[in-house]
């Protein structure tokens, strides 16, 4: 039992230090204020318990007012009768309890506001970090893992709330304990020993929550992964008849998560039953002990009444305390996930001005993924402004990686990337990206209006949206629907493949870029649709620099310059 207790203390200290490290200076100051309010709340609760017995005593026996503290208070306020004293004492207790309720509501509001505010700030920080990590690192991450890390910010705020509640209940228990130890220290020590052993036993049960919390997290992560994989490939799932298989896989992890939740919930509620049984056992045993030792029932009324009131408040506090401890155990994995997400290396990217008036140059560019495989080796090329450049090669030759370097998404391991002789670095990378219009092979459209999909992330400018749609040759079709307010459905399900591609082209043209990049943007289309879209792209990019990745020679037949990649190098 001692090992469990000390292990809990070490684990708690580590959790608290990790949570504290997540807080800003202002949040730490706010937390100190909350702790001060916690001490005051505990004092208020202790006073609320301690004033009941004196009131009952003088109400049942007014002669007690003639002695001790009662006499001093009576004389100080110059009461005319003992009944006035009892009456005003009762009124004061009523007013105190109204104050206690209002203070508790205020404290709960401030505590919850702080915890949920931390959840919001942590989620924003994690999202910002995932947006700021190098693209090379990002592509190695699982999307379900990213979503889970952001979602776990709420769990960390719950963990912080549990820690604050642990402080509240602990201070309250200490104050009430001091009250009853002053009443009879022998009985109190016996009660303490019994409750202490019970708490250690319950803590041993609750330690299981830590392992179950980790299992629940892993199962939930797998559930989200299966959902993303299934919904992202729903057509293939239906075509291959794998609905039952995917449902079965989901069901396995759903059952694991449910099993862990059942265990966590059951163990979280078990302390109440155990503590109530122990509490009543202690109370009855105390009565029997006083009868056996003092042989007088009169002493029982005053002593046991005070113990009953104190235990009435202490036992629920211990139950809540153990529940919060169990929650800390179960949410420990969430804290680890958030810490790992926040400790990722990010790139500081800025927007120093960068003009494109002449040419783009790559000099001896090399690039290797985190897996250790070299994708590009000593790539050197020049692209003049206004050029139309085709980049071709077999699958895996490095075409998309080369384009990702040209548009400023990937950063080369060595070599130089220059625009008009100026090196492209993290200082001016955002300015360079502003020159780029990018059309990928897979156009992601969210379930919203055409206008919101074209503007993507900013408030749509109606005039710019219509102009982009006209240039993409889809405006006439949209006019037969709801114009720029036409709904596209999840991932553009309400549009054809060619129409989705044209929305993607309009998105790339929305800010009138100087460089237009197509990364196998038409490879999924039939020949006729591809030919038509490519003619439109060549037409609208007559005054732009055009860079095209393609497998089909027919796609790039109008390009003035062609670059063929073979095993990461330019082949002559």
LUMDREN-788719 format. One record per residue (C-alpha): residue number from 0; residue in one letter; chain; y, x, z negated. Coordinates in steps of 0.2 Angstrom, whole numbers, plus 5000, padded with zeros to 4 digits. Example, Ala and Ser with C-alpha at 12.3 -4.5 7.8 and 13.67 -1.06 7.14 Angstrom:
BEGIN
<0,"a","A",<4978,5062,4961>>,
<1,"s","A",<4995,5068,4964>>,
//
This chain:
BEGIN
<0,"x","A",<5000,5000,5000>>,
<1,"x","A",<5012,5014,4996>>,
<2,"x","A",<5009,5022,5013>>,
<3,"x","A",<5013,5005,5021>>,
<4,"x","A",<5029,5004,5011>>,
<5,"x","A",<5035,5022,5015>>,
<6,"x","A",<5030,5020,5033>>,
<7,"x","A",<5040,5004,5034>>,
<8,"x","A",<5055,5013,5026>>,
<9,"x","A",<5054,5027,5039>>,
<10,"x","A",<5052,5015,5053>>,
<11,"x","A",<5067,5005,5047>>,
<12,"x","A",<5078,5020,5045>>,
<13,"x","A",<5074,5025,5063>>,
<14,"x","A",<5077,5008,5070>>,
<15,"x","A",<5094,5006,5061>>,
<16,"x","A",<5100,5023,5067>>,
<17,"x","A",<5094,5019,5085>>,
<18,"x","A",<5103,5002,5084>>,
<19,"x","A",<5119,5010,5076>>,
<20,"x","A",<5119,5023,5090>>,
<21,"x","A",<5121,5008,5103>>,
<22,"x","A",<5137,5002,5095>>,
<23,"x","A",<5155,5007,5100>>,
<24,"x","A",<5167,5013,5087>>,
<25,"x","A",<5175,4996,5087>>,
<26,"x","A",<5158,4987,5085>>,
<27,"x","A",<5154,4999,5070>>,
<28,"x","A",<5170,4995,5062>>,
<29,"x","A",<5166,4976,5064>>,
<30,"x","A",<5149,4979,5057>>,
<31,"x","A",<5156,4987,5041>>,
<32,"x","A",<5167,4972,5039>>,
<33,"x","A",<5152,4961,5041>>,
<34,"x","A",<5143,4971,5028>>,
<35,"x","A",<5157,4968,5016>>,
<36,"x","A",<5156,4950,5020>>,
<37,"x","A",<5138,4951,5016>>,
<38,"x","A",<5141,4958,4999>>,
<39,"x","A",<5153,4944,4995>>,
<40,"x","A",<5141,4931,5002>>,
<41,"x","A",<5127,4938,4990>>,
<42,"x","A",<5140,4937,4975>>,
<43,"x","A",<5144,4919,4980>>,
<44,"x","A",<5126,4914,4980>>,
<45,"x","A",<5122,4923,4964>>,
<46,"x","A",<5137,4914,4955>>,
<47,"x","A",<5131,4897,4963>>,
<48,"x","A",<5114,4900,4954>>,
<49,"x","A",<5121,4907,4938>>,
<50,"x","A",<5133,4893,4934>>,
<51,"x","A",<5121,4879,4934>>,
<52,"x","A",<5112,4882,4918>>,
<53,"x","A",<5128,4885,4908>>,
<54,"x","A",<5134,4868,4914>>,
<55,"x","A",<5118,4859,4910>>,
<56,"x","A",<5118,4867,4893>>,
<57,"x","A",<5136,4862,4888>>,
<58,"x","A",<5133,4845,4896>>,
<59,"x","A",<5118,4842,4885>>,
<60,"x","A",<5125,4850,4870>>,
<61,"x","A",<5144,4850,4869>>,
<62,"x","A",<5144,4860,4852>>,
<63,"x","A",<5140,4876,4862>>,
<64,"x","A",<5159,4876,4867>>,
<65,"x","A",<5163,4881,4849>>,
<66,"x","A",<5156,4898,4852>>,
<67,"x","A",<5157,4913,4863>>,
<68,"x","A",<5164,4913,4881>>,
<69,"x","A",<5165,4894,4881>>,
<70,"x","A",<5177,4895,4866>>,
<71,"x","A",<5188,4908,4875>>,
<72,"x","A",<5189,4898,4891>>,
<73,"x","A",<5192,4882,4881>>,
<74,"x","A",<5207,4889,4871>>,
<75,"x","A",<5214,4898,4887>>,
<76,"x","A",<5216,4882,4897>>,
<77,"x","A",<5220,4872,4881>>,
<78,"x","A",<5208,4858,4884>>,
<79,"x","A",<5211,4843,4872>>,
<80,"x","A",<5193,4837,4871>>,
<81,"x","A",<5176,4845,4874>>,
<82,"x","A",<5172,4831,4887>>,
<83,"x","A",<5188,4836,4897>>,
<84,"x","A",<5181,4854,4897>>,
<85,"x","A",<5164,4848,4903>>,
<86,"x","A",<5172,4837,4916>>,
<87,"x","A",<5183,4850,4923>>,
<88,"x","A",<5169,4863,4923>>,
<89,"x","A",<5159,4851,4934>>,
<90,"x","A",<5173,4848,4946>>,
<91,"x","A",<5175,4867,4947>>,
<92,"x","A",<5157,4869,4952>>,
<93,"x","A",<5158,4855,4965>>,
<94,"x","A",<5173,4864,4973>>,
<95,"x","A",<5165,4880,4972>>,
<96,"x","A",<5150,4874,4981>>,
<97,"x","A",<5161,4866,4995>>,
<98,"x","A",<5169,4884,4996>>,
<99,"x","A",<5152,4891,4997>>,
<100,"x","A",<5147,4880,5011>>,
<101,"x","A",<5163,4884,5021>>,
<102,"x","A",<5161,4903,5018>>,
<103,"x","A",<5143,4902,5023>>,
<104,"x","A",<5147,4893,5040>>,
<105,"x","A",<5161,4906,5043>>,
<106,"x","A",<5150,4921,5039>>,
<107,"x","A",<5136,4914,5051>>,
<108,"x","A",<5149,4911,5065>>,
<109,"x","A",<5155,4929,5063>>,
<110,"x","A",<5138,4936,5062>>,
<111,"x","A",<5131,4927,5077>>,
<112,"x","A",<5147,4930,5087>>,
<113,"x","A",<5145,4949,5084>>,
<114,"x","A",<5126,4949,5088>>,
<115,"x","A",<5128,4939,5104>>,
<116,"x","A",<5143,4949,5109>>,
<117,"x","A",<5133,4964,5108>>,
<118,"x","A",<5120,4956,5119>>,
<119,"x","A",<5133,4953,5132>>,
<120,"x","A",<5140,4970,5131>>,
<121,"x","A",<5123,4979,5132>>,
<122,"x","A",<5117,4968,5147>>,
<123,"x","A",<5133,4973,5156>>,
<124,"x","A",<5131,4991,5151>>,
<125,"x","A",<5113,4991,5157>>,
<126,"x","A",<5117,4982,5173>>,
<127,"x","A",<5131,4995,5177>>,
<128,"x","A",<5119,5009,5173>>,
<129,"x","A",<5106,5003,5186>>,
<130,"x","A",<5120,5001,5198>>,
<131,"x","A",<5126,5019,5195>>,
<132,"x","A",<5109,5028,5195>>,
<133,"x","A",<5106,5039,5210>>,
<134,"x","A",<5098,5029,5224>>,
<135,"x","A",<5084,5042,5225>>,
<136,"x","A",<5080,5037,5207>>,
<137,"x","A",<5083,5018,5210>>,
<138,"x","A",<5070,5016,5224>>,
<139,"x","A",<5057,5023,5212>>,
<140,"x","A",<5060,5009,5199>>,
<141,"x","A",<5051,4992,5199>>,
<142,"x","A",<5062,4977,5200>>,
<143,"x","A",<5053,4968,5187>>,
<144,"x","A",<5056,4983,5175>>,
<145,"x","A",<5075,4982,5179>>,
<146,"x","A",<5076,4963,5176>>,
<147,"x","A",<5066,4965,5160>>,
<148,"x","A",<5077,4979,5153>>,
<149,"x","A",<5093,4968,5156>>,
<150,"x","A",<5084,4953,5148>>,
<151,"x","A",<5079,4964,5133>>,
<152,"x","A",<5098,4966,5128>>,
<153,"x","A",<5096,4948,5121>>,
<154,"x","A",<5081,4954,5111>>,
<155,"x","A",<5091,4969,5104>>,
<156,"x","A",<5105,4958,5098>>,
<157,"x","A",<5092,4947,5089>>,
<158,"x","A",<5085,4963,5081>>,
<159,"x","A",<5103,4967,5075>>,
<160,"x","A",<5105,4950,5068>>,
<161,"x","A",<5088,4952,5059>>,
<162,"x","A",<5094,4969,5052>>,
<163,"x","A",<5110,4960,5046>>,
<164,"x","A",<5100,4946,5038>>,
<165,"x","A",<5089,4959,5030>>,
<166,"x","A",<5105,4966,5022>>,
<167,"x","A",<5110,4949,5016>>,
<168,"x","A",<5094,4944,5008>>,
<169,"x","A",<5091,4961,5000>>,
<170,"x","A",<5108,4961,4992>>,
<171,"x","A",<5106,4943,4986>>,
<172,"x","A",<5088,4947,4979>>,
<173,"x","A",<5095,4962,4970>>,
<174,"x","A",<5109,4952,4962>>,
<175,"x","A",<5098,4937,4957>>,
<176,"x","A",<5085,4950,4950>>,
<177,"x","A",<5099,4958,4939>>,
<178,"x","A",<5103,4940,4932>>,
<179,"x","A",<5085,4937,4927>>,
<180,"x","A",<5081,4954,4920>>,
<181,"x","A",<5096,4952,4909>>,
<182,"x","A",<5088,4936,4903>>,
<183,"x","A",<5071,4944,4899>>,
<184,"x","A",<5067,4961,4905>>,
<185,"x","A",<5048,4960,4900>>,
<186,"x","A",<5044,4944,4910>>,
<187,"x","A",<5055,4950,4924>>,
<188,"x","A",<5046,4966,4926>>,
<189,"x","A",<5029,4957,4926>>,
<190,"x","A",<5036,4945,4939>>,
<191,"x","A",<5042,4960,4949>>,
<192,"x","A",<5026,4968,4949>>,
<193,"x","A",<5017,4953,4955>>,
<194,"x","A",<5029,4949,4969>>,
<195,"x","A",<5030,4968,4974>>,
<196,"x","A",<5011,4968,4977>>,
<197,"x","A",<5012,4952,4986>>,
<198,"x","A",<5026,4959,4997>>,
<199,"x","A",<5017,4974,5001>>,
<200,"x","A",<5002,4964,5006>>,
<201,"x","A",<5012,4953,5017>>,
<202,"x","A",<5021,4968,5025>>,
<203,"x","A",<5004,4974,5030>>,
<204,"x","A",<5000,4958,5039>>,
<205,"x","A",<5017,4958,5047>>,
<206,"x","A",<5015,4976,5053>>,
<207,"x","A",<5003,4969,5066>>,
<208,"x","A",<5018,4960,5074>>,
<209,"x","A",<5024,4977,5080>>,
<210,"x","A",<5008,4980,5091>>,
<211,"x","A",<5009,4962,5096>>,
<212,"x","A",<5027,4963,5101>>,
<213,"x","A",<5022,4978,5113>>,
<214,"x","A",<5008,4968,5120>>,
<215,"x","A",<5019,4953,5123>>,
<216,"x","A",<5032,4964,5132>>,
<217,"x","A",<5019,4972,5143>>,
<218,"x","A",<5012,4955,5148>>,
<219,"x","A",<5029,4947,5151>>,
<220,"x","A",<5033,4962,5162>>,
<221,"x","A",<5017,4959,5172>>,
<222,"x","A",<5021,4941,5174>>,
<223,"x","A",<5038,4944,5181>>,
<224,"x","A",<5030,4957,5193>>,
<225,"x","A",<5018,4945,5199>>,
<226,"x","A",<5031,4931,5202>>,
<227,"x","A",<5042,4943,5212>>,
<228,"x","A",<5028,4949,5222>>,
<229,"x","A",<5021,4932,5226>>,
<230,"x","A",<5038,4923,5229>>,
<231,"x","A",<5043,4938,5240>>,
<232,"x","A",<5027,4937,5250>>,
<233,"x","A",<5024,4918,5249>>,
<234,"x","A",<5020,4917,5268>>,
<235,"x","A",<5007,4931,5267>>,
<236,"x","A",<5000,4924,5251>>,
<237,"x","A",<4997,4907,5259>>,
<238,"x","A",<4991,4914,5276>>,
<239,"x","A",<4978,4925,5267>>,
<240,"x","A",<4973,4911,5255>>,
<241,"x","A",<4977,4921,5240>>,
<242,"x","A",<4986,4907,5230>>,
<243,"x","A",<4971,4906,5218>>,
<244,"x","A",<4970,4925,5216>>,
<245,"x","A",<4989,4926,5212>>,
<246,"x","A",<4988,4911,5200>>,
<247,"x","A",<4973,4919,5192>>,
<248,"x","A",<4982,4935,5189>>,
<249,"x","A",<4997,4927,5182>>,
<250,"x","A",<4986,4916,5171>>,
<251,"x","A",<4978,4932,5163>>,
<252,"x","A",<4995,4939,5158>>,
<253,"x","A",<5002,4922,5153>>,
<254,"x","A",<4987,4920,5142>>,
<255,"x","A",<4990,4938,5134>>,
<256,"x","A",<5008,4934,5131>>,
<257,"x","A",<5004,4917,5124>>,
<258,"x","A",<4991,4925,5112>>,
<259,"x","A",<5003,4938,5106>>,
<260,"x","A",<5016,4924,5103>>,
<261,"x","A",<5004,4914,5093>>,
<262,"x","A",<4999,4929,5082>>,
<263,"x","A",<5018,4933,5080>>,
<264,"x","A",<5023,4915,5076>>,
<265,"x","A",<5008,4913,5064>>,
<266,"x","A",<5011,4929,5055>>,
<267,"x","A",<5029,4926,5054>>,
<268,"x","A",<5026,4909,5045>>,
<269,"x","A",<5012,4915,5034>>,
<270,"x","A",<5023,4923,5020>>,
<271,"x","A",<5031,4906,5015>>,
<272,"x","A",<5014,4899,5010>>,
<273,"x","A",<5008,4915,5002>>,
<274,"x","A",<5025,4917,4992>>,
<275,"x","A",<5025,4898,4987>>,
<276,"x","A",<5008,4900,4980>>,
<277,"x","A",<5012,4916,4971>>,
<278,"x","A",<5029,4909,4965>>,
<279,"x","A",<5021,4894,4957>>,
<280,"x","A",<5007,4904,4949>>,
<281,"x","A",<5020,4916,4941>>,
<282,"x","A",<5030,4901,4935>>,
<283,"x","A",<5015,4893,4927>>,
<284,"x","A",<5009,4909,4920>>,
<285,"x","A",<5026,4912,4912>>,
<286,"x","A",<5026,4895,4903>>,
<287,"x","A",<5009,4899,4896>>,
<288,"x","A",<5014,4916,4891>>,
<289,"x","A",<5029,4910,4881>>,
<290,"x","A",<5019,4896,4873>>,
<291,"x","A",<5006,4909,4868>>,
<292,"x","A",<5018,4922,4861>>,
<293,"x","A",<5032,4911,4853>>,
<294,"x","A",<5023,4895,4850>>,
<295,"x","A",<5039,4885,4853>>,
<296,"x","A",<5042,4873,4868>>,
<297,"x","A",<5061,4874,4865>>,
<298,"x","A",<5062,4892,4871>>,
<299,"x","A",<5053,4887,4887>>,
<300,"x","A",<5067,4874,4893>>,
<301,"x","A",<5081,4887,4893>>,
<302,"x","A",<5071,4902,4899>>,
<303,"x","A",<5060,4894,4912>>,
<304,"x","A",<5074,4883,4919>>,
<305,"x","A",<5084,4899,4923>>,
<306,"x","A",<5068,4907,4930>>,
<307,"x","A",<5065,4892,4940>>,
<308,"x","A",<5082,4891,4948>>,
<309,"x","A",<5082,4910,4951>>,
<310,"x","A",<5065,4910,4959>>,
<311,"x","A",<5070,4894,4969>>,
<312,"x","A",<5083,4905,4977>>,
<313,"x","A",<5073,4922,4977>>,
<314,"x","A",<5057,4916,4985>>,
<315,"x","A",<5065,4908,5001>>,
<316,"x","A",<5075,4924,5002>>,
<317,"x","A",<5059,4935,5001>>,
<318,"x","A",<5051,4924,5014>>,
<319,"x","A",<5066,4925,5026>>,
<320,"x","A",<5067,4944,5022>>,
<321,"x","A",<5049,4947,5027>>,
<322,"x","A",<5051,4936,5042>>,
<323,"x","A",<5066,4947,5048>>,
<324,"x","A",<5056,4962,5045>>,
<325,"x","A",<5042,4955,5055>>,
<326,"x","A",<5055,4951,5069>>,
<327,"x","A",<5061,4969,5068>>,
<328,"x","A",<5043,4975,5070>>,
<329,"x","A",<5040,4964,5085>>,
<330,"x","A",<5057,4968,5094>>,
<331,"x","A",<5055,4987,5092>>,
<332,"x","A",<5048,4989,5109>>,
<333,"x","A",<5064,4980,5116>>,
<334,"x","A",<5075,4992,5108>>,
<335,"x","A",<5065,5007,5116>>,
<336,"x","A",<5067,4999,5133>>,
<337,"x","A",<5085,4996,5131>>,
<338,"x","A",<5088,5014,5125>>,
<339,"x","A",<5078,5021,5139>>,
<340,"x","A",<5089,5011,5151>>,
<341,"x","A",<5105,5016,5143>>,
<342,"x","A",<5100,5035,5143>>,
<343,"x","A",<5097,5036,5162>>,
<344,"x","A",<5107,5048,5172>>,
<345,"x","A",<5121,5040,5182>>,
<346,"x","A",<5133,5047,5195>>,
<347,"x","A",<5152,5046,5193>>,
<348,"x","A",<5158,5040,5210>>,
<349,"x","A",<5176,5039,5215>>,
<350,"x","A",<5187,5033,5229>>,
<351,"x","A",<5198,5048,5234>>,
<352,"x","A",<5206,5044,5251>>,
<353,"x","A",<5195,5050,5266>>,
<354,"x","A",<5200,5047,5284>>,
<355,"x","A",<5188,5046,5299>>,
<356,"x","A",<5198,5051,5315>>,
<357,"x","A",<5187,5064,5324>>,
<358,"x","A",<5169,5067,5319>>,
<359,"x","A",<5154,5066,5307>>,
<360,"x","A",<5144,5082,5304>>,
<361,"x","A",<5128,5086,5295>>,
<362,"x","A",<5124,5105,5292>>,
<363,"x","A",<5107,5111,5287>>,
<364,"x","A",<5103,5095,5277>>,
<365,"x","A",<5087,5094,5266>>,
<366,"x","A",<5081,5080,5256>>,
<367,"x","A",<5066,5078,5244>>,
<368,"x","A",<5061,5062,5235>>,
<369,"x","A",<5057,5062,5216>>,
<370,"x","A",<5039,5062,5221>>,
<371,"x","A",<5041,5080,5228>>,
<372,"x","A",<5038,5076,5246>>,
<373,"x","A",<5051,5084,5258>>,
<374,"x","A",<5058,5071,5270>>,
<375,"x","A",<5072,5080,5279>>,
<376,"x","A",<5072,5099,5283>>,
<377,"x","A",<5088,5108,5290>>,
<378,"x","A",<5095,5093,5299>>,
<379,"x","A",<5111,5098,5308>>,
<380,"x","A",<5120,5086,5320>>,
<381,"x","A",<5138,5080,5325>>,
<382,"x","A",<5143,5062,5329>>,
<383,"x","A",<5160,5060,5337>>,
<384,"x","A",<5171,5044,5333>>,
<385,"x","A",<5166,5031,5346>>,
<386,"x","A",<5149,5038,5350>>,
<387,"x","A",<5134,5026,5351>>,
<388,"x","A",<5120,5036,5344>>,
<389,"x","A",<5101,5032,5344>>,
<390,"x","A",<5090,5039,5330>>,
<391,"x","A",<5071,5037,5335>>,
<392,"x","A",<5055,5044,5330>>,
<393,"x","A",<5038,5039,5323>>,
<394,"x","A",<5036,5030,5306>>,
<395,"x","A",<5038,5042,5291>>,
<396,"x","A",<5048,5054,5302>>,
<397,"x","A",<5064,5052,5290>>,
<398,"x","A",<5075,5040,5301>>,
<399,"x","A",<5080,5028,5287>>,
<400,"x","A",<5083,5043,5275>>,
<401,"x","A",<5094,5051,5287>>,
<402,"x","A",<5104,5036,5290>>,
<403,"x","A",<5105,5033,5271>>,
<404,"x","A",<5113,5050,5270>>,
<405,"x","A",<5125,5046,5284>>,
<406,"x","A",<5131,5030,5275>>,
<407,"x","A",<5133,5039,5258>>,
<408,"x","A",<5118,5031,5249>>,
<409,"x","A",<5107,5046,5247>>,
<410,"x","A",<5114,5063,5242>>,
<411,"x","A",<5106,5078,5251>>,
<412,"x","A",<5098,5092,5240>>,
<413,"x","A",<5106,5105,5251>>,
<414,"x","A",<5117,5107,5266>>,
<415,"x","A",<5134,5099,5269>>,
<416,"x","A",<5140,5082,5275>>,
<417,"x","A",<5158,5082,5282>>,
<418,"x","A",<5169,5069,5289>>,
<419,"x","A",<5184,5077,5299>>,
<420,"x","A",<5179,5093,5291>>,
<421,"x","A",<5181,5086,5273>>,
<422,"x","A",<5165,5087,5263>>,
<423,"x","A",<5159,5070,5257>>,
<424,"x","A",<5156,5071,5238>>,
<425,"x","A",<5156,5060,5223>>,
<426,"x","A",<5175,5061,5223>>,
<427,"x","A",<5177,5052,5240>>,
<428,"x","A",<5160,5044,5243>>,
<429,"x","A",<5166,5026,5240>>,
<430,"x","A",<5180,5028,5252>>,
<431,"x","A",<5167,5034,5265>>,
<432,"x","A",<5156,5019,5262>>,
<433,"x","A",<5171,5008,5265>>,
<434,"x","A",<5171,5014,5283>>,
<435,"x","A",<5153,5008,5285>>,
<436,"x","A",<5146,4991,5291>>,
<437,"x","A",<5127,4991,5288>>,
<438,"x","A",<5114,4979,5295>>,
<439,"x","A",<5096,4982,5288>>,
<440,"x","A",<5080,4976,5295>>,
<441,"x","A",<5078,4964,5281>>,
<442,"x","A",<5093,4953,5278>>,
<443,"x","A",<5094,4946,5260>>,
<444,"x","A",<5102,4929,5260>>,
<445,"x","A",<5104,4920,5243>>,
<446,"x","A",<5104,4901,5241>>,
<447,"x","A",<5122,4897,5244>>,
<448,"x","A",<5134,4894,5258>>,
<449,"x","A",<5136,4905,5274>>,
<450,"x","A",<5154,4910,5268>>,
<451,"x","A",<5147,4917,5251>>,
<452,"x","A",<5133,4926,5260>>,
<453,"x","A",<5145,4934,5272>>,
<454,"x","A",<5158,4939,5259>>,
<455,"x","A",<5144,4944,5247>>,
<456,"x","A",<5151,4947,5230>>,
<457,"x","A",<5169,4943,5233>>,
<458,"x","A",<5179,4927,5235>>,
<459,"x","A",<5177,4923,5254>>,
<460,"x","A",<5193,4924,5265>>,
<461,"x","A",<5190,4909,5277>>,
<462,"x","A",<5199,4917,5291>>,
<463,"x","A",<5190,4933,5290>>,
<464,"x","A",<5173,4924,5288>>,
<465,"x","A",<5176,4914,5304>>,
<466,"x","A",<5181,4929,5314>>,
<467,"x","A",<5165,4938,5308>>,
<468,"x","A",<5154,4923,5312>>,
<469,"x","A",<5162,4922,5329>>,
<470,"x","A",<5159,4940,5333>>,
<471,"x","A",<5141,4938,5328>>,
<472,"x","A",<5140,4923,5340>>,
<473,"x","A",<5134,4911,5327>>,
<474,"x","A",<5150,4901,5324>>,
<475,"x","A",<5146,4888,5338>>,
<476,"x","A",<5129,4884,5329>>,
<477,"x","A",<5137,4883,5312>>,
<478,"x","A",<5150,4871,5319>>,
<479,"x","A",<5136,4858,5322>>,
<480,"x","A",<5132,4860,5303>>,
<481,"x","A",<5144,4862,5289>>,
<482,"x","A",<5153,4877,5296>>,
<483,"x","A",<5156,4891,5283>>,
<484,"x","A",<5149,4879,5270>>,
<485,"x","A",<5132,4878,5278>>,
<486,"x","A",<5119,4881,5265>>,
<487,"x","A",<5106,4894,5270>>,
<488,"x","A",<5092,4892,5257>>,
<489,"x","A",<5083,4905,5247>>,
<490,"x","A",<5082,4921,5258>>,
<491,"x","A",<5089,4911,5272>>,
<492,"x","A",<5074,4899,5274>>,
<493,"x","A",<5084,4886,5282>>,
<494,"x","A",<5089,4897,5296>>,
<495,"x","A",<5079,4905,5310>>,
<496,"x","A",<5075,4924,5311>>,
<497,"x","A",<5089,4927,5324>>,
<498,"x","A",<5101,4916,5314>>,
<499,"x","A",<5098,4926,5298>>,
<500,"x","A",<5101,4942,5308>>,
<501,"x","A",<5117,4936,5315>>,
<502,"x","A",<5123,4931,5297>>,
<503,"x","A",<5119,4949,5292>>,
<504,"x","A",<5129,4956,5307>>,
<505,"x","A",<5144,4945,5302>>,
<506,"x","A",<5142,4952,5284>>,
<507,"x","A",<5143,4970,5291>>,
<508,"x","A",<5158,4965,5301>>,
<509,"x","A",<5167,4955,5288>>,
<510,"x","A",<5178,4970,5283>>,
<511,"x","A",<5180,4977,5301>>,
<512,"x","A",<5171,4993,5298>>,
<513,"x","A",<5174,5009,5309>>,
<514,"x","A",<5156,5014,5309>>,
<515,"x","A",<5142,5001,5312>>,
<516,"x","A",<5124,5006,5307>>,
<517,"x","A",<5108,4996,5312>>,
<518,"x","A",<5093,5001,5302>>,
<519,"x","A",<5079,4994,5313>>,
<520,"x","A",<5089,4978,5312>>,
<521,"x","A",<5081,4969,5326>>,
<522,"x","A",<5063,4976,5325>>,
<523,"x","A",<5056,4959,5318>>,
<524,"x","A",<5063,4949,5332>>,
<525,"x","A",<5055,4944,5348>>,
<526,"x","A",<5061,4954,5364>>,
<527,"x","A",<5072,4940,5371>>,
<528,"x","A",<5081,4937,5355>>,
<529,"x","A",<5083,4956,5351>>,
<530,"x","A",<5090,4959,5369>>,
<531,"x","A",<5103,4946,5367>>,
<532,"x","A",<5108,4952,5349>>,
<533,"x","A",<5109,4970,5355>>,
<534,"x","A",<5120,4965,5370>>,
<535,"x","A",<5131,4956,5358>>,
<536,"x","A",<5131,4971,5346>>,
<537,"x","A",<5136,4983,5360>>,
<538,"x","A",<5149,4972,5365>>,
<539,"x","A",<5158,4970,5348>>,
<540,"x","A",<5156,4988,5344>>,
<541,"x","A",<5165,4995,5359>>,
<542,"x","A",<5178,5002,5348>>,
<543,"x","A",<5167,5007,5334>>,
<544,"x","A",<5155,5022,5331>>,
<545,"x","A",<5137,5014,5332>>,
<546,"x","A",<5122,5022,5324>>,
<547,"x","A",<5105,5014,5328>>,
<548,"x","A",<5088,5017,5321>>,
<549,"x","A",<5075,5009,5332>>,
<550,"x","A",<5056,5010,5338>>,
<551,"x","A",<5058,5002,5354>>,
<552,"x","A",<5067,5012,5368>>,
<553,"x","A",<5074,4996,5376>>,
<554,"x","A",<5084,4993,5360>>,
<555,"x","A",<5094,5010,5362>>,
<556,"x","A",<5094,5011,5381>>,
<557,"x","A",<5113,5009,5381>>,
<558,"x","A",<5116,5023,5368>>,
<559,"x","A",<5125,5038,5374>>,
<560,"x","A",<5117,5050,5362>>,
<561,"x","A",<5099,5051,5356>>,
<562,"x","A",<5091,5060,5342>>,
<563,"x","A",<5072,5061,5340>>,
<564,"x","A",<5065,5065,5323>>,
<565,"x","A",<5048,5072,5320>>,
<566,"x","A",<5041,5076,5303>>,
<567,"x","A",<5059,5077,5295>>,
<568,"x","A",<5066,5089,5309>>,
<569,"x","A",<5076,5085,5325>>,
<570,"x","A",<5065,5088,5340>>,
<571,"x","A",<5073,5094,5356>>,
//
